[in-house]
Amino acid sequence: MHQLLPWLGMKHPVPAPLQVCDGTNKGFVLINQKGIDPMCLDMLAREGVLALRRAKRRNMERLTLACGGFAVNSVEELTPECLGHAGAVYEHVLGEDKYTFVEDVKHPHSCTILIKGPNDHTIAQIKDAVRDGLRAVKNVIEDKAVVLGAGAFEVAAAQHLRSTVKKQAQGRSKLGVEAFAEALLGFVKILAENSGYDAQDVLIKLQEEHERGNAVGLDISTGEPLDPQVAGIYDNFIVKRQIILSAPIIASQLLLVDEVMRAGINMRGK
């Protein structure tokens, strides 16, 4: 940052970026990916400029998305057009670490979520939960569709396979349709067992309620059928779609492995 020395020594005219702050209550913040000499830091402080050094590249990219503006490679390229805007920039100490907060940005397209916890395991769990939640929201926005959760989709799909698709199938295909329908109900059984209920009793209740024309799922609090739409329980469409598409492929690959192993055993016997 040796280029800052002659720039800071100039009194007339005032550098273009600082003209934006003159006569107002605004402050000027300079964020640099590399180091800044202590002499430059002192001279910047005298001019009322807050200088932050050794910012990570990914943080610089997020800053431009959050605050606007764009990064420049030299002092000569500094213009009012390249500046971003934030309502507050301050340093805060959390534990033994210091963090710089940039808040109240005008048009944020990026943000940082600060996670605190008593230990690394708790922080990792919270991080995974936040990441899963953000991905779920992202999937809904991109798909513009959701699927009823709590096992309602699996019960309805299994019932449709058995009542409609199986009747249209011919020969051995009926066995495949029945196996796929039974596999779909495995999700409901696991959900019931993990909640401490008898899987068969829960499954019978859901199927009976579905035969009455109601789209129902499992209430893990009571073990009784519930309307997932009323309860606000939904699943991502793309996740269910991927499961249905992947399941037959994985099963076929596993069966193929069995065939290869069986052929190898027969060859050794000969």
PAZAPA-4460 file (N, C-alpha, C; in steps of 0.05 Angstrom, whole numbers, plus 32768, in hexadecimal, padded with zeros to 4 digits):
% residues 270
    n_x    n_y    n_z   ca_x   ca_y   ca_z    c_x    c_y    c_z   seq   type   mol
   8011   7FE8   8000   8000   8000   8000   8011   8019   8000     1      M     A
   8029   8018   7FF4   803A   802F   7FF3   802E   8046   7FE2     2      H     A
   801B   803F   7FD1   800E   8053   7FC0   7FFD   8066   7FD1     3      Q     A
   7FF6   805E   7FE9   7FE5   806F   7FFA   7FF4   8087   8004     4      L     A
   800F   8084   8007   801E   809A   8013   801C   80B4   8005     5      L     A
   8020   80B6   7FEA   801D   80D0   7FDD   8000   80D8   7FDC     6      P     A
   7FED   80C5   7FDB   7FD1   80CC   7FDA   7FC9   80D9   7FF5     7      W     A
   7FD2   80CE   800B   7FCB   80D9   8025   7FD9   80F4   802A     8      L     A
   7FEF   80F9   801D   7FFD   8112   8020   7FF0   8129   8012     9      G     A
   7FDE   8123   7FFF   7FD1   8138   7FF0   7FBB   8146   8001    10      M     A
   7FBB   8160   8001   7FA6   816F   800F   7F93   817D   7FFB    11      K     A
   7F9D   8184   7FE4   7F8D   8191   7FCF   7F96   8185   7FB4    12      H     A
   7F83   817C   7FA5   7F67   8179   7FAB   7F62   8160   7FBC    13      P     A
   7F4A   815F   7FC8   7F43   8148   7FD8   7F3E   8130   7FC5    14      V     A
   7F48   8118   7FCC   7F43   8101   7FBC   7F26   80FC   7FB6    15      P     A
   7F1F   80F3   7F9E   7F03   80F1   7F96   7EF2   80E0   7FA8    16      A     A
   7EFB   80C8   7FB2   7EEA   80B9   7FC4   7EE3   80C7   7FDE    17      P     A
   7EF7   80D7   7FE9   7EF1   80E5   8001   7EDE   80FD   7FFE    18      L     A
   7EDC   8107   7FE5   7EC9   811C   7FE0   7EAC   8114   7FE6    19      Q     A
   7EA6   80FB   7FE4   7E8C   80F1   7FEA   7E85   80F5   8007    20      V     A
   7E99   80F3   8018   7E95   80F5   8035   7E98   8111   8040    21      C     A
   7EA3   8124   8031   7EA7   813F   803B   7E8D   814D   8041    22      D     A
   7E8B   815A   8058   7E74   8169   805F   7E5C   8158   8068    23      G     A
   7E60   813F   806C   7E4B   812D   8075   7E54   811D   808D    24      T     A
   7E41   810E   8098   7E48   80FD   80AF   7E51   80E1   80A6    25      N     A
   7E57   80DE   808D   7E60   80C4   8082   7E7D   80BF   8088    26      K     A
   7E85   80A6   808A   7EA1   809F   808D   7EAB   808F   8075    27      G     A
   7EC5   808C   8073   7ED2   807E   805D   7EE0   8066   8067    28      F     A
   7EDB   804F   805C   7EE7   8036   8064   7EF6   802A   804C    29      V     A
   7F0F   8023   8051   7F20   8017   803D   7F26   7FFA   8045    30      L     A
   7F1F   7FE7   8034   7F24   7FCB   803A   7F37   7FC0   8025    31      I     A
   7F4D   7FB4   802E   7F62   7FAA   801C   7F67   7F8D   8021    32      N     A
   7F6C   7F7E   800B   7F73   7F62   800D   7F8F   7F5D   8017    33      Q     A
   7FA1   7F6F   8012   7FBD   7F6C   801A   7FC2   7F7C   8034    34      K     A
   7FDB   7F7F   803B   7FE2   7F8D   8053   7FE4   7FAB   804F    35      G     A
   7FE2   7FBA   8065   7FE5   7FD7   8064   7FFA   7FDF   8079    36      I     A
   800D   7FEF   8070   8023   7FF7   8082   8018   8006   809A    37      D     A
   8024   8003   80B2   801B   8013   80C9   801B   8031   80C5    38      P     A
   802F   803B   80B5   802F   8057   80AF   8017   8060   809F    39      M     A
   800F   804F   808C   7FF7   8055   807C   7FDE   8054   808D    40      C     A
   7FDD   8040   809F   7FC6   803E   80B1   7FC3   8057   80C2    41      L     A
   7FD9   8062   80CC   7FD9   807A   80DC   7FD0   8092   80CC    42      D     A
   7FDA   8094   80B4   7FD2   80AB   80A3   7FB5   80A9   809A    43      M     A
   7FAC   8091   8095   7F90   808D   808E   7F7E   8095   80A6    44      L     A
   7F86   808D   80BE   7F76   8094   80D5   7F75   80B2   80D9    45      A     A
   7F8A   80C1   80D3   7F8A   80DE   80D6   7F76   80EA   80C2    46      R     A
   7F73   80DE   80AB   7F60   80E8   8097   7F44   80DF   809C    47      E     A
   7F40   80CF   80B2   7F25   80C6   80B9   7F1D   80AD   80A9    48      G     A
   7F30   809E   809F   7F2B   8087   808E   7F30   806E   809F    49      V     A
   7F1B   805C   80A0   7F1E   8042   80AE   7F2A   802F   809A    50      L     A
   7F41   8024   809F   7F4F   8011   808D   7F4F   7FF5   8099    51      A     A
   7F46   7FE2   8089   7F46   7FC6   8092   7F58   7FB6   807E    52      L     A
   7F6B   7FA7   8088   7F7E   7F99   8077   7F7A   7F7B   8079    53      R     A
   7F86   7F6D   8066   7F87   7F50   8064   7F6B   7F44   8064    54      R     A
   7F59   7F4F   8054   7F3F   7F44   8051   7F40   7F2C   803E    55      A     A
   7F31   7F17   8044   7F31   7F00   8033   7F24   7F06   8018    56      K     A
   7F2C   7EF7   8004   7F21   7EFD   7FE9   7F03   7EF7   7FE8    57      R     A
   7EFA   7EE2   7FF6   7EDD   7EDC   7FF5   7ECD   7EF1   8004    58      R     A
   7EDA   7EFD   8019   7ECC   7F12   8027   7ECA   7F2B   8016    59      N     A
   7EDF   7F31   8006   7EDE   7F47   7FF4   7EC8   7F44   7FDF    60      M     A
   7EC5   7F2B   7FD5   7EB0   7F26   7FC1   7E94   7F2A   7FCE    61      E     A
   7E91   7F21   7FE7   7E78   7F25   7FF4   7E72   7F42   7FFB    62      R     A
   7E87   7F51   8001   7E83   7F6D   8007   7E78   7F7D   7FEF    63      L     A
   7E82   7F77   7FD7   7E78   7F84   7FC0   7E5A   7F7D   7FBB    64      T     A
   7E53   7F64   7FC1   7E37   7F5C   7FBE   7E25   7F69   7FD3    65      L     A
   7E30   7F6C   7FEB   7E20   7F78   8000   7E1E   7F96   7FFF    66      A     A
   7E34   7FA3   7FFA   7E35   7FC0   7FFC   7E34   7FCE   7FE1    67      C     A
   7E38   7FBF   7FCB   7E39   7FCC   7FB1   7E56   7FD4   7FAB    68      G     A
   7E5A   7FE2   7F95   7E74   7FEB   7F8D   7E84   7FD3   7F82    69      G     A
   7E9E   7FD7   7F7F   7EB0   7FC2   7F75   7ECC   7FC7   7F7E    70      F     A
   7EDC   7FB2   7F7E   7EF8   7FB4   7F87   7F0A   7FC0   7F72    71      A     A
   7F1E   7FCF   7F7A   7F31   7FDB   7F67   7F4D   7FD1   7F6F    72      V     A
   7F60   7FD3   7F5C   7F7B   7FC9   7F60   7F8F   7FDE   7F68    73      N     A
   7F88   7FF7   7F67   7F9B   800C   7F6E   7F8C   8025   7F78    74      S     A
   7F9B   8036   7F85   7F8F   804F   7F90   7F85   8061   7F7A    75      V     A
   7F94   8061   7F63   7F8C   8073   7F4D   7F71   806C   7F42    76      E     A
   7F68   8053   7F45   7F4E   804B   7F3A   7F36   8052   7F4D    77      E     A
   7F3C   805D   7F64   7F27   8064   7F77   7F16   807B   7F6C    78      L     A
   7EFC   8076   7F69   7EE9   808A   7F60   7ED0   8087   7F71    79      T     A
   7EBF   809C   7F72   7EA6   8099   7F81   7E94   8082   7F77    80      P     A
   7E97   807C   7F5D   7E86   8067   7F51   7E8D   804B   7F5B    81      E     A
   7EA6   8047   7F65   7EAE   802C   7F6E   7EA7   8028   7F8C    82      C     A
   7E9C   803B   7F99   7E97   8039   7FB6   7E7D   802A   7FBB    83      L     A
   7E7D   801B   7FD1   7E65   800F   7FDB   7E5A   801F   7FF3    84      G     A
   7E44   8017   7FFE   7E37   8026   8014   7E2E   8013   802A    85      H     A
   7E32   801B   8042   7E29   800C   805A   7E22   8020   8070    86      A     A
   7E0E   8019   8080   7E05   802B   8095   7E18   802C   80AD    87      G     A
   7E25   8015   80B2   7E37   8014   80CA   7E4D   7FFF   80C5    88      A     A
   7E66   8007   80CC   7E7D   7FF5   80CB   7E8B   7FF7   80E6    89      V     A
   7E8C   7FE1   80F5   7E99   7FE2   810F   7EA6   7FC7   8116    90      Y     A
   7EB8   7FC8   8129   7EC6   7FB1   8132   7EBB   7FA7   814D    91      E     A
   7EB7   7F8D   814F   7EAB   7F82   8168   7EBB   7F69   8170    92      H     A
   7EC0   7F67   8189   7ED0   7F50   8194   7EBC   7F3B   819E    93      V     A
   7EBF   7F23   8194   7EB0   7F0C   819D   7EC3   7EF6   81A7    94      L     A
   7EC3   7EF2   81C1   7ED7   7EDF   81CB   7EF3   7EEA   81C9    95      G     A
   7F04   7EDC   81BB   7F1F   7EE5   81B7   7F24   7EEF   819B    96      E     A
   7F0F   7EF1   818A   7F12   7EF9   816F   7F04   7F14   816A    97      D     A
   7F0F   7F23   8157   7F04   7F3D   814F   7EF6   7F3A   8134    98      K     A
   7EDE   7F45   8132   7ECF   7F44   8119   7EC8   7F60   8111    99      Y     A
   7EC8   7F65   80F7   7EBF   7F7F   80EC   7EA3   7F7B   80E0   100      T     A
   7E90   7F8A   80E9   7E74   7F88   80E0   7E6E   7F9E   80CD   101      F     A
   7E63   7F97   80B6   7E59   7FAA   80A2   7E3B   7FA7   80A0   102      V     A
   7E2D   7FBB   80AA   7E10   7FB8   80AC   7E01   7FCE   809D   103      E     A
   7DE6   7FCA   809C   7DD4   7FDE   8090   7DDC   7FE5   8073   104      D     A
   7DE1   7FD0   8063   7DE7   7FD4   8047   7DCD   7FD8   8037   105      V     A
   7DCF   7FE6   8020   7DB7   7FEE   8012   7DAA   7FD7   8003   106      K     A
   7DBA   7FCA   7FF2   7DAF   7FB5   7FE0   7DBF   7F9C   7FE4   107      H     A
   7DBC   7F8E   7FFA   7DCE   7F77   7FFF   7DC7   7F5F   7FED   108      P     A
   7DDB   7F53   7FE1   7DD9   7F3A   7FD2   7DEA   7F25   7FE0   109      H     A
   7DF5   7F2B   7FF7   7E05   7F18   8006   7E05   7F21   8023   110      S     A
   7E07   7F0D   8035   7E08   7F14   8051   7E17   7EFD   8060   111      C     A
   7E1E   7F03   8079   7E2D   7EF0   8089   7E1C   7EE9   80A2   112      T     A
   7E1A   7ECF   80A8   7E0B   7EC6   80C0   7E20   7EBE   80D5   113      I     A
   7E20   7ECC   80EB   7E33   7EC6   8101   7E27   7EB1   8113   114      L     A
   7E35   7E9B   8116   7E2B   7E85   8127   7E3C   7E83   8140   115      I     A
   7E30   7E81   8157   7E3E   7E7E   8170   7E34   7E65   817E   116      K     A
   7E46   7E57   818C   7E3F   7E3F   819A   7E53   7E39   81B0   117      G     A
   7E4C   7E27   81C2   7E5E   7E20   81D8   7E76   7E0F   81CF   118      P     A
   7E74   7E01   81B9   7E8A   7DF0   81B0   7E88   7DEC   8191   119      N     A
   7E9C   7DE0   8186   7E9E   7DDD   8169   7E88   7DCB   815E   120      D     A
   7E80   7DB7   816E   7E6B   7DA4   8165   7E50   7DB2   8161   121      H     A
   7E4A   7DC3   8175   7E30   7DD2   8174   7E31   7DE5   815C   122      T     A
   7E47   7DF3   8158   7E49   7E06   8142   7E46   7DF7   8127   123      I     A
   7E52   7DE0   8125   7E50   7DD0   810C   7E33   7DC8   8107   124      A     A
   7E25   7DC0   811C   7E09   7DB8   8118   7DF8   7DD0   8110   125      Q     A
   7DFC   7DE7   811D   7DED   7DFF   8116   7DF3   7E07   80F9   126      I     A
   7E0C   7E05   80F1   7E14   7E0C   80D6   7E07   7DFA   80C2   127      K     A
   7E05   7DE0   80C7   7DF8   7DCE   80B5   7DDA   7DD4   80B3   128      D     A
   7DCE   7DDA   80CA   7DB1   7DE0   80C9   7DAC   7DFA   80B9   129      A     A
   7DBC   7E0E   80BD   7DB9   7E27   80AE   7DBD   7E22   8090   130      V     A
   7DD2   7E13   8089   7DD7   7E0D   806D   7DC0   7DFD   8060   131      R     A
   7DB5   7DEA   806F   7D9F   7DDA   8064   7D86   7DEC   8060   132      D     A
   7D81   7DFE   8074   7D6B   7E10   8071   7D6D   7E22   8059   133      G     A
   7D85   7E2D   8055   7D89   7E3F   803E   7D86   7E30   8024   134      L     A
   7D90   7E18   8023   7D8D   7E08   800A   7D70   7E01   8005   135      R     A
   7D61   7DFC   801A   7D45   7DF6   8016   7D36   7E0E   800B   136      A     A
   7D3C   7E26   8015   7D2F   7E3E   800B   7D38   7E43   7FEE   137      V     A
   7D51   7E3E   7FE8   7D5B   7E42   7FCD   7D4D   7E2F   7FB9   138      K     A
   7D49   7E16   7FC2   7D3B   7E03   7FB0   7D1F   7E0B   7FAB   139      N     A
   7D11   7E15   7FC0   7CF5   7E1E   7FBC   7CF4   7E35   7FA8   140      V     A
   7D06   7E48   7FAB   7D06   7E5F   7F99   7D0B   7E57   7F7C   141      I     A
   7D1E   7E44   7F78   7D24   7E3B   7F5D   7D0E   7E29   7F51   142      E     A
   7D03   7E17   7F62   7CEF   7E04   7F58   7CD4   7E11   7F55   143      D     A
   7CCF   7E25   7F66   7CB4   7E32   7F67   7C9E   7E1D   7F6D   144      K     A
   7CA5   7E09   7F7D   7C92   7DF4   7F84   7C9C   7DE6   7F9D   145      A     A
   7C8A   7DDA   7FAC   7C90   7DCB   7FC3   7C7F   7DB2   7FC4   146      V     A
   7C86   7D9E   7FD5   7C78   7D85   7FD8   7C6F   7D83   7FF5   147      V     A
   7C58   7D78   7FF9   7C4E   7D74   8015   7C61   7D61   8023   148      L     A
   7C68   7D68   803C   7C7B   7D59   804B   7C6E   7D47   805F   149      G     A
   7C7D   7D3E   8074   7C73   7D2C   8089   7C6B   7D11   807F   150      A     A
   7C75   7D09   8068   7C6E   7CEF   805C   7C55   7CEF   804B   151      G     A
   7C48   7D06   8048   7C2F   7D07   8038   7C34   7D00   801B   152      A     A
   7C4A   7D0A   8010   7C50   7D04   7FF4   7C55   7CE6   7FF0   153      F     A
   7C64   7CD9   8002   7C6A   7CBD   7FFF   7C51   7CAC   8001   154      E     A
   7C3F   7CB2   8013   7C26   7CA3   8016   7C15   7CA6   7FFD   155      V     A
   7C13   7CBF   7FF3   7C02   7CC4   7FDB   7C0F   7CB6   7FC2   156      A     A
   7C29   7CB8   7FBF   7C36   7CAB   7FA8   7C33   7C8D   7FA9   157      A     A
   7C37   7C81   7FC0   7C34   7C64   7FC3   7C17   7C5B   7FBD   158      A     A
   7C04   7C6B   7FC6   7BE8   7C64   7FC0   7BE2   7C66   7FA3   159      Q     A
   7BED   7C7B   7F95   7BE9   7C7E   7F79   7BF6   7C67   7F69   160      H     A
   7C0D   7C5E   7F71   7C1A   7C48   7F63   7C0A   7C2F   7F65   161      L     A
   7BFF   7C2A   7F7D   7BF1   7C11   7F81   7BD5   7C11   7F74   162      R     A
   7BC8   7C28   7F75   7BAC   7C2A   7F6B   7BAA   7C2F   7F4D   163      S     A
   7BBE   7C3C   7F41   7BBC   7C44   7F25   7BD2   7C38   7F14   164      T     A
   7BEB   7C3D   7F1B   7C01   7C34   7F0B   7C03   7C15   7F0A   165      V     A
   7BFF   7C08   7F20   7C02   7BEB   7F21   7BED   7BDD   7F10   166      K     A
   7BD5   7BE9   7F0E   7BC0   7BDD   7EFD   7BC7   7BE0   7EDF   167      K     A
   7BD6   7BF4   7ED8   7BDD   7BF9   7EBC   7BF6   7BE9   7EB4   168      Q     A
   7C06   7BE0   7EC8   7C1E   7BD0   7EC2   7C17   7BB4   7EB9   169      A     A
   7C29   7BA8   7EAB   7C25   7B8D   7EA0   7C3C   7B7A   7EAA   170      Q     A
   7C34   7B62   7EB2   7C48   7B4E   7EB8   7C58   7B54   7ED1   171      G     A
   7C72   7B50   7ECF   7C84   7B53   7EE6   7C87   7B71   7EEF   172      R     A
   7C7F   7B83   7EDE   7C80   7B9F   7EE4   7C6F   7BA6   7EFD   173      S     A
   7C5A   7B96   7F01   7C49   7B9A   7F19   7C59   7B97   7F33   174      K     A
   7C6C   7B83   7F32   7C7C   7B7F   7F4A   7C8F   7B97   7F4F   175      L     A
   7C9A   7BA2   7F3A   7CAB   7BBA   7F3D   7C9B   7BD2   7F47   176      G     A
   7C83   7BD6   7F3E   7C72   7BEC   7F47   7C6C   7BE9   7F65   177      V     A
   7C65   7BD0   7F6D   7C5F   7BCA   7F89   7C78   7BCF   7F9B   178      E     A
   7C8F   7BC6   7F91   7CA8   7BCA   7FA1   7CAE   7BE7   7FA4   179      A     A
   7CAA   7BF7   7F8F   7CB0   7C14   7F90   7C9D   7C22   7FA3   180      F     A
   7C83   7C1A   7FA3   7C70   7C25   7FB5   7C77   7C1F   7FD2   181      A     A
   7C80   7C06   7FD7   7C87   7BFE   7FF2   7CA0   7C0D   7FFB   182      E     A
   7CB2   7C12   7FE9   7CCB   7C21   7FEF   7CC4   7C3E   7FF7   183      A     A
   7CB1   7C4A   7FE9   7CA9   7C65   7FF0   7C9E   7C67   800D   184      L     A
   7C90   7C52   8015   7C85   7C52   8030   7C9A   7C4F   8045   185      L     A
   7CB2   7C47   803D   7CC8   7C43   8050   7CCE   7C5D   805F   186      G     A
   7CCC   7C74   8051   7CD1   7C8E   805D   7CBD   7C93   8074   187      F     A
   7CA4   7C8D   8070   7C90   7C91   8085   7C95   7C7F   809D   188      V     A
   7C9D   7C66   8097   7CA3   7C53   80AD   7CBB   7C5D   80BE   189      K     A
   7CD0   7C67   80B0   7CE7   7C71   80BF   7CE0   7C89   80CF   190      I     A
   7CCF   7C9B   80C4   7CC7   7CB3   80D2   7CB7   7CAB   80EB   191      L     A
   7CA6   7C97   80E9   7C96   7C8E   8100   7CA8   7C81   8115   192      A     A
   7CBB   7C70   810D   7CCC   7C63   8120   7CDE   7C77   812F   193      E     A
   7CE9   7C8A   8120   7CFA   7C9E   812D   7CEA   7CB0   8140   194      N     A
   7CD0   7CB2   813D   7CBF   7CC2   814F   7CB5   7CB1   8166   195      S     A
   7CBB   7C97   8166   7CB3   7C86   817D   7C98   7C79   817A   196      G     A
   7C8E   7C77   8161   7C74   7C6B   815C   7C77   7C51   814C   197      Y     A
   7C62   7C40   814E   7C61   7C27   813F   7C5E   7C2E   8121   198      D     A
   7C70   7C24   8110   7C6F   7C2C   80F4   7C56   7C21   80E6   199      A     A
   7C4E   7C09   80EC   7C37   7BFD   80DE   7C1D   7C0B   80E6   200      Q     A
   7C1A   7C12   80FF   7C02   7C20   8108   7C00   7C3B   80FB   201      D     A
   7C16   7C49   80FB   7C16   7C64   80EE   7C10   7C62   80D1   202      V     A
   7C1C   7C4F   80C3   7C18   7C4C   80A6   7BFB   7C46   80A0   203      L     A
   7BEF   7C35   80B0   7BD2   7C2E   80AB   7BC1   7C46   80AF   204      I     A
   7BC6   7C56   80C3   7BB6   7C6E   80C8   7BB9   7C82   80B0   205      K     A
   7BD1   7C86   80A7   7BD5   7C99   8090   7BC7   7C8F   8077   206      L     A
   7BC9   7C75   8071   7BBD   7C6A   8059   7B9F   7C6C   805A   207      Q     A
   7B93   7C66   8072   7B76   7C68   8075   7B6D   7C85   8071   208      E     A
   7B7C   7C97   807C   7B74   7CB4   8079   7B77   7CBD   805C   209      E     A
   7B8C   7CB3   804F   7B90   7CBA   8033   7B7A   7CAF   8021   210      H     A
   7B70   7C97   8027   7B5A   7C8B   8018   7B40   7C9B   801A   211      E     A
   7B3E   7CAB   802F   7B27   7CBC   8032   7B29   7CD6   8022   212      R     A
   7B40   7CD9   8014   7B43   7CF0   8003   7B53   7D07   800F   213      G     A
   7B60   7D02   8025   7B70   7D16   8033   7B8E   7D12   802F   214      N     A
   7B9C   7D28   8029   7BB9   7D26   8027   7BC4   7D2A   8043   215      A     A
   7BCE   7D15   804F   7BD7   7D16   806B   7BF4   7D0D   806E   216      V     A
   7C00   7D17   8083   7C1B   7D0D   808A   7C1B   7D06   80A8   217      G     A
   7C33   7D01   80B2   7C35   7CF8   80CE   7C3C   7D0F   80E0   218      L     A
   7C2C   7D12   80F6   7C32   7D25   810B   7C45   7D17   811F   219      D     A
   7C5E   7D1E   811F   7C71   7D0F   8130   7C6D   7D15   814E   220      I     A
   7C5C   7D29   8154   7C57   7D30   8170   7C42   7D1D   817C   221      S     A
   7C2E   7D15   816C   7C18   7D05   8176   7C17   7CEA   8169   222      T     A
   7C24   7CE6   8152   7C22   7CCD   8143   7C08   7CCA   8133   223      G     A
   7BF9   7CE0   8131   7BE0   7CDF   8122   7BE4   7CED   8107   224      E     A
   7BD1   7CE8   80F4   7BD3   7CF6   80DA   7BCE   7D14   80DD   225      P     A
   7BDB   7D24   80CC   7BD6   7D40   80CC   7BD8   7D4B   80B0   226      L     A
   7BCC   7D62   80AB   7BCE   7D6F   8091   7BE8   7D7F   8090   227      D     A
   7BFC   7D77   8080   7C15   7D85   8080   7C13   7DA2   8075   228      P     A
   7BFF   7DA7   8064   7BFB   7DC2   805A   7BF3   7DD5   8070   229      Q     A
   7BE1   7DCC   8081   7BD8   7DDC   8098   7BEF   7DE0   80AC   230      V     A
   7BFF   7DCB   80B0   7C15   7DCD   80C3   7C2E   7DDB   80B7   231      A     A
   7C2D   7DE0   809D   7C44   7DEE   8090   7C5C   7DDC   808C   232      G     A
   7C58   7DC2   8087   7C6E   7DAF   8083   7C70   7DA9   8066   233      I     A
   7C87   7DB1   805A   7C8B   7DAD   803D   7CA7   7DA1   8039   234      Y     A
   7CAB   7D94   8022   7CC5   7D8A   8019   7CCC   7D97   7FFF   235      D     A
   7CE5   7D97   7FF9   7CEF   7DA2   7FDF   7CE7   7D90   7FC8   236      N     A
   7CDC   7D9B   7FB3   7CD5   7D8C   7F9C   7CED   7D7E   7F8F   237      F     A
   7D03   7D8D   7F8C   7D1A   7D83   7F7F   7D27   7D6B   7F8E   238      I     A
   7D24   7D6C   7FA9   7D2F   7D56   7FB9   7D1F   7D3D   7FB5   239      V     A
   7D04   7D3F   7FB6   7CF3   7D27   7FB1   7CF7   7D1D   7F95   240      K     A
   7CFA   7D2F   7F82   7CFE   7D26   7F66   7D18   7D17   7F63   241      R     A
   7D2D   7D21   7F70   7D47   7D14   7F6E   7D47   7CF9   7F7B   242      Q     A
   7D39   7CF6   7F92   7D37   7CDC   7F9F   7D29   7CC8   7F8D   243      I     A
   7D13   7CD0   7F81   7D04   7CBD   7F70   7D14   7CB5   7F58   244      I     A
   7D23   7CC8   7F4C   7D34   7CC1   7F35   7D4C   7CB1   7F3C   245      L     A
   7D57   7CB5   7F53   7D70   7CA8   7F5B   7D6C   7C8C   7F66   246      S     A
   7D55   7C87   7F73   7D50   7C6D   7F80   7D51   7C56   7F6D   247      A     A
   7D43   7C56   7F56   7D45   7C40   7F43   7D61   7C3B   7F38   248      P     A
   7D70   7C51   7F34   7D8B   7C4F   7F29   7D9D   7C42   7F3D   249      I     A
   7D9B   7C4A   7F56   7DAC   7C3E   7F6B   7DA6   7C21   7F6F   250      I     A
   7D8B   7C1A   7F6F   7D83   7BFE   7F73   7D8E   7BED   7F5C   251      A     A
   7D8C   7BF8   7F43   7D96   7BE9   7F2C   7DB4   7BE4   7F2E   252      S     A
   7DC3   7BF8   7F37   7DE0   7BF5   7F3A   7DE7   7BE0   7F4F   253      Q     A
   7DD8   7BE0   7F65   7DDD   7BCC   7F7A   7DD7   7BB0   7F6F   254      L     A
   7DC2   7BAD   7F61   7DBC   7B92   7F55   7DD1   7B8A   7F41   255      L     A
   7DDB   7B9D   7F32   7DF0   7B97   7F1F   7E09   7B8E   7F2D   256      L     A
   7E10   7B9A   7F44   7E27   7B91   7F53   7E24   7B74   7F5C   257      V     A
   7E0B   7B6D   7F65   7E06   7B52   7F6E   7E0A   7B3E   7F57   258      D     A
   7E01   7B46   7F3F   7E04   7B35   7F27   7E22   7B31   7F21   259      E     A
   7E31   7B46   7F22   7E4E   7B44   7F1C   7E5C   7B32   7F30   260      V     A
   7E55   7B35   7F4A   7E62   7B24   7F5F   7E5A   7B07   7F5B   261      M     A
   7E41   7B03   7F55   7E37   7AE8   7F50   7E46   7ADB   7F38   262      R     A
   7E4A   7AEA   7F23   7E58   7AE0   7F0C   7E74   7AD9   7F13   263      A     A
   7E81   7AEA   7F23   7E9D   7AE5   7F2B   7E9F   7ACB   7F3C   264      G     A
   7E8C   7AC6   7F4E   7E8C   7AAE   7F5E   7E89   7A95   7F4C   265      I     A
   7E77   7A97   7F38   7E73   7A80   7F26   7E8C   7A7B   7F15   266      N     A
   7E9A   7A90   7F0D   7EB2   7A8C   7EFD   7EC8   7A7F   7F0E   267      M     A
   7EC9   7A86   7F28   7EDD   7A79   7F39   7ED7   7A5C   7F3D   268      R     A
   7EBD   7A55   7F3F   7EB5   7A3A   7F43   7EBD   7A28   7F2B   269      G     A
   7EBC   7A34   7F13   7EC4   7A24   7EFB   7EE2   7A21   7EF9   270      K     A
***
